Amino acid sequence: MSDFAHSLTIKAPIRTVHDAVARHANRWWSTNAVISDREGGYNEFRFPAAQFHAAFRVTKNSPTLVEWFCVDSMHAKSSGYKDLREWVGTTVRFELESIGAEETRLSFRHAGLVESMECFGSCSNIWGFYLQSLRKLVETGEGDPFVGGKPGSQSAGLVAIMIPFDVKPGRLEAAQAAIREFVASIEKNEPDTILYRSYQGANDPAHFVHYMLFKDDAAHVKHRDSDYCAHFVKTLYPNCERNAVPTYLKLFDEAASAPDRSAAVDIRTVVQEFVEEYKNRHNPDIVDKLVAEDCKIHIPLPGLPQGREGMRLNGQLVCGAFPDVSVERKFFVVEGDIVVERAHAFATHRGEIVGVPATNKKVTWTELHAYRVEDGLITEIWSEADFLGVMAQIGAFKPG
């Protein structure tokens, strides 16, 4: 299945376009950005009102190619997507080509953003808008980025409210029961309520402060006008010394910094990068970076050595027989330190495999792999693929 791709012509020299892509994404994508143009550096873009963020490692920055590998991302809970981290493991590529002295062809591809993903439709439309914003920035000096606060800010555009109240003597248990019921209703019914916390005085158990943070005004209105909110007020207020008065808070300042990369780069990210490089980019040497030297290999291929070199050889054999192989991820499942990958592969038989010469036939097969990841390295691999199906497709034998 194809990745999302888009191309456009920009009336500016290639160097100007490259500079806007690599160094000034805060002027065409999101103002809430932490940006690096150094290979190995990190970019982070936040959209607080939409409750979306994405963090990337810069894997390539040359005059004709800028490439970012997504190490962390999260859609809003209100999106309803089953996998809120679909972007993790995908790659954003900006390929640049000069068309004369004053025009540049930009070929954009979000590798891994495919039609089977829940977010494909909305993300495709959003990318289209912001790529036009990039062109506008380069050609006019002013883009249309999301305006989301200072770099690293996670709070700009949100609605914050604080409500203090004091419970009457002898009414504490009734008040606590009402609070628990109310918080449970919020958790069940309000995906756009980012947090709702009930604090109780450490030295005064009768004193409470409720702090709440909403995605936007609409989320706050939904909360305020709900039946369970009305029921909570009706139940709680008779137990309080006086009616609680909300204080609406306005952001004055905050500490904003680049994300914690140790938390962002999790075991699923390691496997997704391995799959992208090892299979889709036909780069067996990625094992030097992501596979432990003494990795245990459980692949039913006679004579395959153990360890990192065994995985390198396995990759070389596959790429030699199927140099255009590509895999489409079906799902990843994480359990402890194990990542299970189910994939569908597509390729052309262009090289010898187990004595069968190239047939130039199109083939497809399914794969199931499990990877153990420890300290950022793959230390054990179990692999099963429909090898018999491949052999039948290239005519090595006739099924049945």
MIZA-613234 format. One line per field, with one value per residue (C-alpha): y, x, z; residue number from 1. Coordinates in nm, 3 decimals, padded with zeros to 5 digits. Example, Ala and Ser with C-alpha at 12.3 -4.5 7.8 and 13.67 -1.06 7.14 Angstrom:
y = c(-00.450,-00.106)
x = c(01.230,01.367)
z = c(00.780,00.714)
num = c(1,2)
END
This chain:
y = c(00.000,00.342,00.604,00.952,01.159,01.509,01.723,02.093,02.353,02.645,02.966,02.996,02.858,02.514,02.655,02.880,02.594,02.367,02.632,02.669,02.292,02.214,02.521,02.711,02.460,02.682,02.933,02.697,02.400,02.493,02.784,02.548,02.377,02.268,02.244,02.104,02.077,01.854,01.489,01.297,01.598,01.613,01.814,01.837,01.994,02.045,02.142,02.191,02.280,01.966,01.758,01.628,01.619,01.455,01.423,01.329,01.238,01.406,01.112,01.305,01.668,01.721,01.996,01.777,01.563,01.632,01.329,01.293,00.962,00.978,00.860,00.979,01.096,01.102,01.176,01.320,01.069,01.232,01.117,00.774,00.604,00.264,00.334,00.689,00.645,00.546,00.794,00.635,00.455,00.647,00.872,01.217,01.296,01.621,01.563,01.877,01.922,02.243,02.348,02.623,02.889,03.017,02.719,02.403,02.082,01.953,01.584,01.507,01.156,01.041,00.684,00.458,00.681,00.445,00.419,00.137,00.368,00.529,00.877,00.862,01.081,01.362,01.354,01.369,01.678,01.842,01.772,01.925,02.244,02.281,02.206,02.496,02.695,02.604,02.726,03.047,03.110,03.068,03.271,03.553,03.547,03.453,03.102,02.980,02.776,02.654,02.921,02.723,02.915,02.922,02.634,02.325,02.466,02.207,02.449,02.727,02.738,02.525,02.618,02.594,02.638,02.608,02.570,02.577,02.478,02.372,02.085,02.126,01.929,01.580,01.590,01.474,01.117,01.235,01.493,01.238,00.995,01.267,01.362,01.002,00.953,01.280,01.204,00.859,01.024,01.265,00.981,00.793,01.076,01.351,01.258,01.629,01.695,01.666,01.634,01.677,01.654,01.676,01.787,01.754,01.966,01.776,01.952,02.035,01.737,01.954,02.184,02.085,02.237,02.105,02.174,02.104,02.148,02.131,02.099,02.407,02.608,02.344,02.077,02.301,02.374,02.003,01.942,02.235,02.158,01.781,01.615,01.460,01.801,01.939,01.634,01.681,02.047,01.957,01.682,01.855,02.212,02.127,01.965,02.277,02.580,02.803,02.764,02.706,02.986,02.894,03.088,03.094,03.080,03.249,03.117,03.359,03.152,02.795,02.590,02.458,02.232,01.962,01.622,01.347,01.129,00.835,00.806,00.881,00.613,00.302,-00.060,-00.031,00.256,00.040,-00.235,00.006,00.167,-00.178,-00.288,00.033,00.015,-00.361,-00.438,-00.131,00.041,-00.284,-00.194,-00.509,-00.302,-00.142,-00.444,-00.262,00.000,-00.190,-00.560,-00.693,-00.866,-01.189,-01.172,-01.507,-01.593,-01.831,-01.834,-02.167,-02.121,-02.402,-02.287,-01.932,-01.822,-01.673,-01.312,-00.984,-01.135,-01.393,-01.117,-00.929,-01.241,-01.307,-00.953,-00.988,-01.313,-01.162,-00.841,-01.041,-01.249,-00.974,-00.638,-00.436,-00.600,-00.383,-00.470,-00.326,-00.333,-00.493,-00.452,-00.430,-00.579,-00.496,-00.727,-00.655,-00.647,-00.828,-00.663,-00.882,-00.768,-00.895,-00.783,-00.836,-00.835,-00.755,-00.817,-00.924,-01.239,-01.099,-01.311,-01.673,-01.827,-02.185,-02.278,-02.124,-01.860,-01.526,-01.546,-01.177,-01.286,-01.069,-01.244,-01.171,-01.335,-01.284,-01.263,-01.295,-01.181,-01.134,-00.918,-00.895,-00.548,-00.470,-00.142,-00.016,-00.325,-00.628,-00.924,-01.208,-01.265,-01.526,-01.523,-01.711,-01.637,-01.813,-01.948,-02.237,-01.990,-01.792,-02.104,-02.198,-01.849,-01.864,-02.210,-02.412,-02.666,-02.699,-02.689,-03.008)
x = c(00.000,00.134,00.267,00.119,00.312,00.272,00.481,00.479,00.684,00.814,00.933,01.263,01.618,01.677,01.895,01.611,01.362,01.608,01.664,01.288,01.242,01.543,01.564,01.234,00.951,00.827,00.731,00.522,00.416,00.392,00.532,00.550,00.865,01.209,01.424,01.763,01.908,02.196,02.192,02.128,01.953,01.586,01.285,00.963,00.635,00.338,-00.023,-00.165,-00.520,-00.540,-00.358,-00.115,00.263,00.538,00.911,01.166,01.531,01.706,01.841,01.947,02.017,02.181,02.124,01.870,01.719,01.588,01.464,01.309,01.240,00.947,01.052,00.746,00.396,00.049,-00.294,-00.568,-00.775,-01.082,-00.973,-01.110,-00.812,-00.725,-00.353,-00.278,00.092,00.060,00.324,00.597,00.842,00.737,00.971,00.906,01.111,01.158,01.338,01.448,01.534,01.637,01.425,01.635,01.790,01.474,01.243,01.252,01.054,00.967,00.870,00.726,00.669,00.553,00.685,00.469,00.162,-00.053,-00.423,-00.481,-00.397,-00.689,-00.536,-00.454,-00.741,-00.706,-00.325,-00.315,-00.534,-00.331,-00.002,-00.146,-00.234,00.105,00.300,00.114,00.211,00.574,00.547,00.380,00.658,00.929,00.755,00.608,00.803,00.499,00.361,00.046,00.181,-00.025,00.024,00.076,00.282,00.651,00.876,00.813,00.493,00.228,-00.034,-00.100,-00.464,-00.594,-00.864,-00.749,-00.977,-00.926,-01.209,-01.137,-01.402,-01.434,-01.652,-01.876,-01.788,-01.932,-01.992,-01.650,-01.746,-02.049,-01.838,-01.566,-01.825,-01.968,-01.619,-01.529,-01.851,-01.797,-01.435,-01.542,-01.804,-01.543,-01.304,-01.579,-01.735,-01.479,-01.191,-01.109,-01.071,-00.695,-00.697,-00.928,-00.768,-00.919,-00.662,-00.728,-00.548,-00.258,-00.309,-00.679,-00.880,-01.191,-01.022,-01.027,-00.900,-01.019,-00.790,-00.904,-00.752,-00.959,-00.849,-01.050,-01.365,-01.587,-01.448,-01.510,-01.867,-01.935,-01.809,-01.994,-02.328,-02.329,-02.599,-02.341,-02.185,-02.525,-02.580,-02.238,-02.306,-02.649,-02.494,-02.174,-02.280,-02.510,-02.203,-01.985,-01.940,-02.027,-02.081,-01.756,-01.646,-01.431,-01.117,-01.033,-00.658,-00.453,-00.110,00.158,00.471,00.595,00.912,00.938,01.216,01.299,01.144,01.305,01.453,01.514,01.138,01.055,01.271,01.095,01.133,00.866,01.060,01.374,01.189,01.013,01.342,01.495,01.206,01.220,01.597,01.651,01.356,01.219,01.553,01.739,02.009,02.134,02.412,02.157,02.235,02.552,02.334,02.029,02.120,02.332,02.654,02.548,02.182,02.003,01.840,01.549,01.512,01.448,01.732,01.993,02.350,02.258,02.507,02.399,02.452,02.465,02.647,02.371,02.114,02.337,02.370,01.996,01.929,02.184,02.024,01.676,01.788,01.992,01.693,01.431,01.611,01.287,01.124,00.895,00.687,00.361,00.313,-00.011,00.039,00.288,00.213,00.432,00.450,00.724,01.053,00.905,00.768,00.564,00.536,00.293,00.373,00.283,00.576,00.582,00.878,01.010,01.222,01.537,01.812,01.889,01.734,01.807,01.919,01.624,01.742,01.568,01.222,01.126,00.790,00.600,00.564,00.402,00.416,00.322,00.567,00.546,00.841,00.911,01.196,01.338,01.478,01.710,01.893,01.805,01.933,01.757,01.893,01.672,01.468,01.205,01.101,00.850,00.757,00.552,00.860,00.672,00.426,00.713,00.867,00.534,00.494,00.836,00.763,01.001,00.722,00.352,00.126,-00.067)
z = c(00.000,-00.097,00.145,00.145,-00.109,-00.250,-00.482,-00.558,-00.739,-00.535,-00.696,-00.512,-00.535,-00.385,-00.106,00.014,00.015,00.199,00.465,00.524,00.556,00.773,00.995,00.995,01.031,01.316,01.049,00.835,01.055,01.425,01.621,01.918,01.798,01.911,01.597,01.504,01.154,01.270,01.167,01.487,01.640,01.737,01.627,01.823,01.714,01.944,01.870,02.222,02.122,01.908,02.171,01.909,01.913,01.713,01.781,01.516,01.492,01.197,00.995,00.684,00.603,00.266,00.007,-00.176,00.102,00.453,00.644,00.989,01.168,01.413,01.760,01.952,01.865,02.013,01.866,02.084,02.279,02.128,01.781,01.863,01.699,01.841,01.797,01.911,01.827,01.460,01.348,01.561,01.332,01.020,00.822,00.677,00.364,00.173,-00.158,-00.344,-00.712,-00.889,-01.186,-01.331,-01.110,-00.942,-00.901,-00.691,-00.712,-00.364,-00.348,-00.006,00.127,00.468,00.456,00.669,00.657,00.450,00.367,00.614,00.905,01.085,01.067,00.694,00.572,00.824,00.822,00.441,00.439,00.715,00.539,00.221,00.407,00.577,00.259,00.100,00.409,00.341,-00.018,00.097,00.348,00.087,-00.183,00.030,00.355,00.565,00.620,00.794,01.087,01.380,01.648,01.965,02.217,02.303,02.189,02.399,02.550,02.625,02.764,02.512,02.401,02.686,02.941,03.305,03.607,03.984,04.237,04.615,04.871,05.235,05.360,05.666,05.984,05.973,05.597,05.477,05.378,05.180,04.998,04.918,04.778,04.552,04.429,04.346,04.150,03.962,03.868,03.742,03.516,03.377,03.303,03.120,02.920,02.853,02.619,02.571,02.944,02.971,03.349,03.644,03.986,04.331,04.591,04.964,05.221,05.378,05.712,05.671,05.536,05.501,05.247,04.878,04.557,04.222,03.926,03.570,03.225,02.906,02.544,02.445,02.522,02.365,02.598,02.897,02.791,02.745,03.099,03.255,03.091,03.154,03.363,03.593,03.660,03.759,03.980,04.142,04.225,04.365,04.580,04.690,04.769,05.064,05.224,05.182,05.407,05.111,04.738,04.549,04.312,04.011,03.926,03.555,03.502,03.229,03.134,03.254,03.197,03.204,03.186,02.831,02.716,02.467,02.543,02.742,02.470,02.701,02.745,02.381,02.224,02.349,02.243,01.975,01.818,01.803,01.617,01.382,01.285,01.232,01.007,00.802,00.745,00.726,00.500,00.324,00.268,00.204,00.455,00.634,00.795,01.027,01.247,01.358,01.523,01.646,01.690,01.977,01.874,02.047,01.941,01.957,01.623,01.573,01.194,01.013,00.764,00.770,00.829,00.935,01.202,01.532,01.637,01.454,01.155,01.111,01.079,00.837,00.620,00.634,00.513,00.232,00.114,00.105,-00.068,-00.319,-00.425,-00.385,-00.423,-00.435,-00.133,00.077,00.380,00.500,00.874,00.989,01.362,01.646,01.988,02.287,02.588,02.840,02.648,02.344,02.029,01.792,01.430,01.169,00.814,00.448,00.202,-00.170,-00.403,-00.744,-00.776,-00.940,-00.786,-00.708,-00.399,-00.282,-00.629,-00.815,-01.065,-01.107,-01.265,-01.245,-01.102,-00.857,-00.522,-00.190,00.150,00.514,00.804,01.181,01.392,01.761,01.887,02.238,02.303,02.593,02.653,02.306,02.120,01.972,02.165,02.036,01.721,01.630,01.266,01.054,00.690,00.423,00.245,00.085,-00.062,-00.213,-00.366,-00.521,-00.669,-00.841,-00.979,-00.765,-00.719,-00.782,-00.478,-00.411)
num = c(1,2,3,4,5,6,7,8,9,10,11,12,13,14,15,16,17,18,19,20,21,22,23,24,25,26,27,28,29,30,31,32,33,34,35,36,37,38,39,40,41,42,43,44,45,46,47,48,49,50,51,52,53,54,55,56,57,58,59,60,61,62,63,64,65,66,67,68,69,70,71,72,73,74,75,76,77,78,79,80,81,82,83,84,85,86,87,88,89,90,91,92,93,94,95,96,97,98,99,100,101,102,103,104,105,106,107,108,109,110,111,112,113,114,115,116,117,118,119,120,121,122,123,124,125,126,127,128,129,130,131,132,133,134,135,136,137,138,139,140,141,142,143,144,145,146,147,148,149,150,151,152,153,154,155,156,157,158,159,160,161,162,163,164,165,166,167,168,169,170,171,172,173,174,175,176,177,178,179,180,181,182,183,184,185,186,187,188,189,190,191,192,193,194,195,196,197,198,199,200,201,202,203,204,205,206,207,208,209,210,211,212,213,214,215,216,217,218,219,220,221,222,223,224,225,226,227,228,229,230,231,232,233,234,235,236,237,238,239,240,241,242,243,244,245,246,247,248,249,250,251,252,253,254,255,256,257,258,259,260,261,262,263,264,265,266,267,268,269,270,271,272,273,274,275,276,277,278,279,280,281,282,283,284,285,286,287,288,289,290,291,292,293,294,295,296,297,298,299,300,301,302,303,304,305,306,307,308,309,310,311,312,313,314,315,316,317,318,319,320,321,322,323,324,325,326,327,328,329,330,331,332,333,334,335,336,337,338,339,340,341,342,343,344,345,346,347,348,349,350,351,352,353,354,355,356,357,358,359,360,361,362,363,364,365,366,367,368,369,370,371,372,373,374,375,376,377,378,379,380,381,382,383,384,385,386,387,388,389,390,391,392,393,394,395,396,397,398,399,400)
END
